[in-house]
């Protein structure tokens, strides 16, 4: 009798939760293996490390902490779009990129995840569709689930560099498609949308009454001699550009992001009015970070110099080791923090990653984590300190 009562209580507990939260919460095999190796006291070389605050970069601690001593932070003067001085700093950032952005076209958010949430809520009814690229970062699936949005994937093709499969993208558009996401540059492939691709995407979205959502968190980290333009200057389709301090200044703990609205004036005005109601409902951006944002954004130049210096050194080290290892290669990279290593697809990427962890104490993200088509891909972070990176890559390559 007690056993049945317990079962009834369990069913009641399950039924009270929304279907959208019925995720598989069990640890995957790779995570379990990592937990076990760490519990055993093993020294793990983490080639997935992407937290800039723990990767041995130098920050101007004094300037950052001083920025939070502004007495204005003690007064509550809420603005749905964000405090004017903070939005002005973001507008100046885009001016430095050659794009004219007005402060009133900017909404501050507590990171890009909240920015996606605002946009999904504004654009989509339950069950509506958003096009997303694949490979891509897996966070999109959770953001969509929480907002009752359906994701439809369009592929990125690799042939001497990455490109959007526009044929498949156009075929994926239905009457319920509300937007297409482009990550510029993509994470993890590291490719930018070229001018012709950006124009074609904007044309498709304009023709089908869709928006462009451009995630540009890695935009500043370019290996190209001439970086493609930001989507903030896109005039032909309703466009929303997302970015923030997490990547630009290497300050993810500040939880400061933004949305820049662009495109045709009529649609942009309508979007700004709707976003203002959503943002005013939450007013989630705190005053101290907003007051400090001009200073925090100014930290980007020194941080980005450090990141790109290390990324180039790590990339050169990877290429040097690959020259004597004919079974592996790397895919072309134009920007961002990751390198995609192509390995023999003799088993699943997950099995290979677990073997690498258990036999050589190296942790790396397998390609399936990012929805790569087929096996044979490992994704390594270029933020890892150089000696550790070199040792980790050496161990990885011996596996094959």
N, C-alpha and C positions, 0 to 999 in steps of 0.2 A: 504493500500500500504506500509506504514512504517513497519507494522507487517511482511509482506512477505520479505521485504528487510532485516530486522533483522534476519529472519530465514535463508535467503541465506548466510548472513555473518557468522552465527553460523555454518552452514554446511561447509562453506569454512574453518573456523578455525579448525573444527574437522578433516577434511580430510587432512590437512597439516601435521598431526602428524603420526608417525609410529604406525602400528598395535601393535607392541610389548609393547607400553606404554598405551594401552587401559585397564588400571586397573580400578577396582571399587574403587574410591577414597572417597567414603562416609565412615564416621566414623561408626564402628560397634556399636552394642547396648551397650556393656560393656564399651567402651571408652566414649560414650555419657553419660552413667550413672556416670562414674568417673568424667567427666568434670562438670556435674551438682552438684555432692556432694561437689567438691572442691569450686565451685562458691558459694555454700551455706555456706561456711566457716567451713565445717565439718573437724574434725581431722581424717585423713585416716591412718590406719596402712597398709603399703604397703609391703605385703609378696612376691612381685615380685622383690623387689629392688636388682639390681645386678651390680650397678655402684660402684666399690670399692672406688672411690674418694669421695663418699657421704655417706659411711656406717661406719664412725667413726673408720677407721684404721689410725694408726700413720705412717707417712712417714718421711724419713730424708730429710726434705725440703731443708736444707742448702746444702747437698751433691748433690741433684738433680739440684738445681739452679746453683751451682758452675760448674757442668758439662757442662753448656751451655756458659761458659766463655772461651772456647778453641778458641784461635785466628785462628786455622785452619778452623773454620766454616766461616770465612770471605773470604776464597778463594774458587773459583769454580773449582773443579777438578772432573768433572763427571766421574762416572764409572757405566756402565749399571747394574753390579751385586751388586753394593754398595761399599763403601769405604773399603779398606782392613782391617783396624783396627776394623771396626764394624763386618765384616764377621768373622774375627778371634775370636771375642768375642762369636759369635753364635756357631762357631765350638767348642770352649772350653766348652760351655754349654752342647753340645751333648757328648763331651768326659766325662763330669761328669755323664752322663747317661749310659756310657759304650758303646757308639756308635762312631765309627770313621767316621767323616765327614770332608771332605776337604773344605777349604774356597772357592775354585773355584767352588764348587758344590752348593753354596748358592746364592740366589737372595734376596736382601732386597726389601720390598714392603711397601706401606703405609697401612698396615693392611692386614688381611687375605681376606677381600672382594676383594681387588685388586689382591691378589695372585690367588684367584679363577678365576677372570676375565682373568688373563694371561694364566692360564692353560686351561680354556674353549676355549679361542681363539687359543691356540696352538694345542689342541687335536681335536677340533670339527669343521666340516662344519655346515652351517645352517641346523637345523633339526636333527642333530645327537643327540645321547642319552647318558645320564649319569645316572647310577644307584645310588640312594640315600636311606639311611635307613629311616624307619618310625616306631616309632615316631622320630622326629628330629626337629631342629630349623627351623622356617619358612623363614628365609632369603634366603635359597637356591632357592626358587621359583622366587624371584625378580632377583637374579644374573643370573639365567638361562634365564629368559625372555629377559634381556638386551643383552645377548650374543647369542640369537636365538638358544638356546639349549633346548632339550626336556628332562624333568626329568622322570625317571621310578623308581617307589618305590619298594623296597624289604622290607619285614617286619622283625621286631625284635619281637621274641616271649618271653613271660614271663612264666616260669614254675620253681619256686624256683630259680629265677635269670633269667637274660636276655641272649638270644642267637640269632645268626643270622639264619634266615630261608634260608639255602643254597639251598634247593630244589626250592623254589620260585625264588631266585636270579638267579640260573642257567637257569631256564626257561625264565627269563626276557631278557636274552642276545640275541641280534639280530645282523645282519650284520652292523647296525648303532651304536652299543654300543661302546663307546670310553673309558669309565672309570667307576670304581666303587668307590664311596666315603665311607669311614669308619670314624666315629668320635670316637676318642680314648682318653678318655672315652666319651661316647655319651652324648649329651645334648638334653633332660633332664634326660634320664634314668640312667646315671651315670655308665654304665658298660663298661669295657675294652674288647677289642678283645683278647682272650686267644691265646697262641702260636699256638695251632692246628688250630684255626679259621683264624689267620693271614696267616698261611701257606696255608690253603685251598683257601682263597681268592686270594692270590698271584698266586696259581696254576691255578685257573679259569681265572684270568686276563692274565696270560702268554699264556695259551692255546688259548685264543680268541683274542690275540693281543690288549689287553686293558691295561690301566694304573690303578694303585691304587693311589687314592688321600686320604691321611690320615690327618685328621684335629685333631691336638693334642694340641689345645689351653688350654685344661684343664688337660693335661697329668700329671703335677706335683702334682695335688691335689688328692691324693689317700688315701683311708681308708684301703687299703689292706696291709697285712704284707709284701707281695712280689708283687711289681707292675709289670705287663707284660711289655715286651720290647717295646721300641719305634720302629715305622716302618722305622725310618731312617737307621736301620741296615738290611732292607729287600734286599736280593741279587737276587731274582728269577724273579721279574716282575718290569717293569718300575714303579717307585714309587716316589711320590711327597708328602713330609711332610710339613704341614703348621702350623705355630705357631707365637707368637709375644708377645710384652710387655703388651698388653691390659690385658691379664689374668696372664701371668707368673709373672709380677712385679706389677700388679694392676695399670697400667698407660695407660688407653685407650686414653687419650688425646694426647699422643705422636705419635700415628698413625705409629707404627713401627712393621712390621711383616716380615716374610720371607718364602721362599720356599727352601726346601732341596731336591735336585734331587738324586735319588738312583736307584738301580737295575742293570741289565746287562750293562757292559761297553759300548757296541755299541749303544744301545738305549739311554743310559744316555748321551753320547757325542752328539748325534743328538739332543736330547731335550735341552741340554745346549746351543747349537748353535742357536736354534730357539728362546729359551727364551731370549737370549741376544739381538736379534733383536727387540723383543717385548718391553723389558725393555728399550732399547736404544731409542726407539721411544717416550717414555714418560718421562724417567728420573725424576720420580715423587718424589723420596725420597729426602728430604731436608738435606743439609749438617749439620746444628746444631744438629739435632736428631741423625744423623749417628755418629758424633763426640762424642756425649754424650752416645751413646748406651752401651759401656762397663760399664759405671757407672750405667746406668739405669737397665741393666741386673743384675748387682751385688746387686741391691736392693731386688731381689726376695726372698732371704732366710728369711729375717726378715718379709717381707710381707706374705709369705706363712705360716710361723709359726703362725702369727696372724689369718689368714684365717682358717687354719685347727683347731686351738684351738677353735675358735668360731663355726665352722661347727660341730665339735664333741659335743660341749655343746648344740647347738640347736638341734642336732639329738637326744641327750639324753633327752632333754626336750620334744621333740615330742613323743618319745617312752614312756616316763612317763605318758604323758596325754593320749596316746592311750591305755594304760593298763586298764584304767577305762572307756574306750569308745569302746564298743564291735562292734559298727556298722562301724567303720572306721579302716583302717590299713595303713601301708606304704609299698611300694615295696622296695626290696633290692637295696642298693646303694653301689657302689665300689669307685666312685670318682666324682669330679666336685663340683658344688655349689648348686645343687637343690635336693629336696626330692619330690618324687611323692607319694601323699596321695590318697589312694583308698577310695571312699565315695559311699554311696548307689546311684545307678543309677536310681533314681525314676523320674528324669527329665533330661533335657539336661545339660551338664556342663556349658554352657553359662548362662542358666536360674539360675542355682545354684549360679554361680559367681556374677550375678547381684543382686540376693536376698541377698547374703552375704554382698555386698557393700552397698545396700540400707538399710538393716535392722541392720547391725552391723559395718558398716564403715571399712570393711576389704577388701582390693583389692588383688586378687590372680589370677594367670593365669589358665584358664580352660584347661582341657586336649586337647580339639579340636584345641587349638592354636598350638599344636605340632603334630597334626594328630594322636592322640591316637585312636585306634580302639574301637568304642563304648564309651558310657558315663561312668561316675563314677571315674574321675581322676581330681585332683587338683595338681598344681605344685607350691611349695613354695621355695623361695630362702633361703639358709642357711647363707647368708651374713648379714641378718637383725640383728641389735643389739639385744642382748639376751633378755632383758626385753620386748622389742617391739615384738620380735618373740613369746615369751611365751604368751603374751596377745593376739596377733593375732591368734595363733593356738587355744587358748582357745575359742575365739569367733567363729572361724570357726567350731570347733567340736560341739558347741551348736546348729549350724544350722541343724545338722543331728541327 
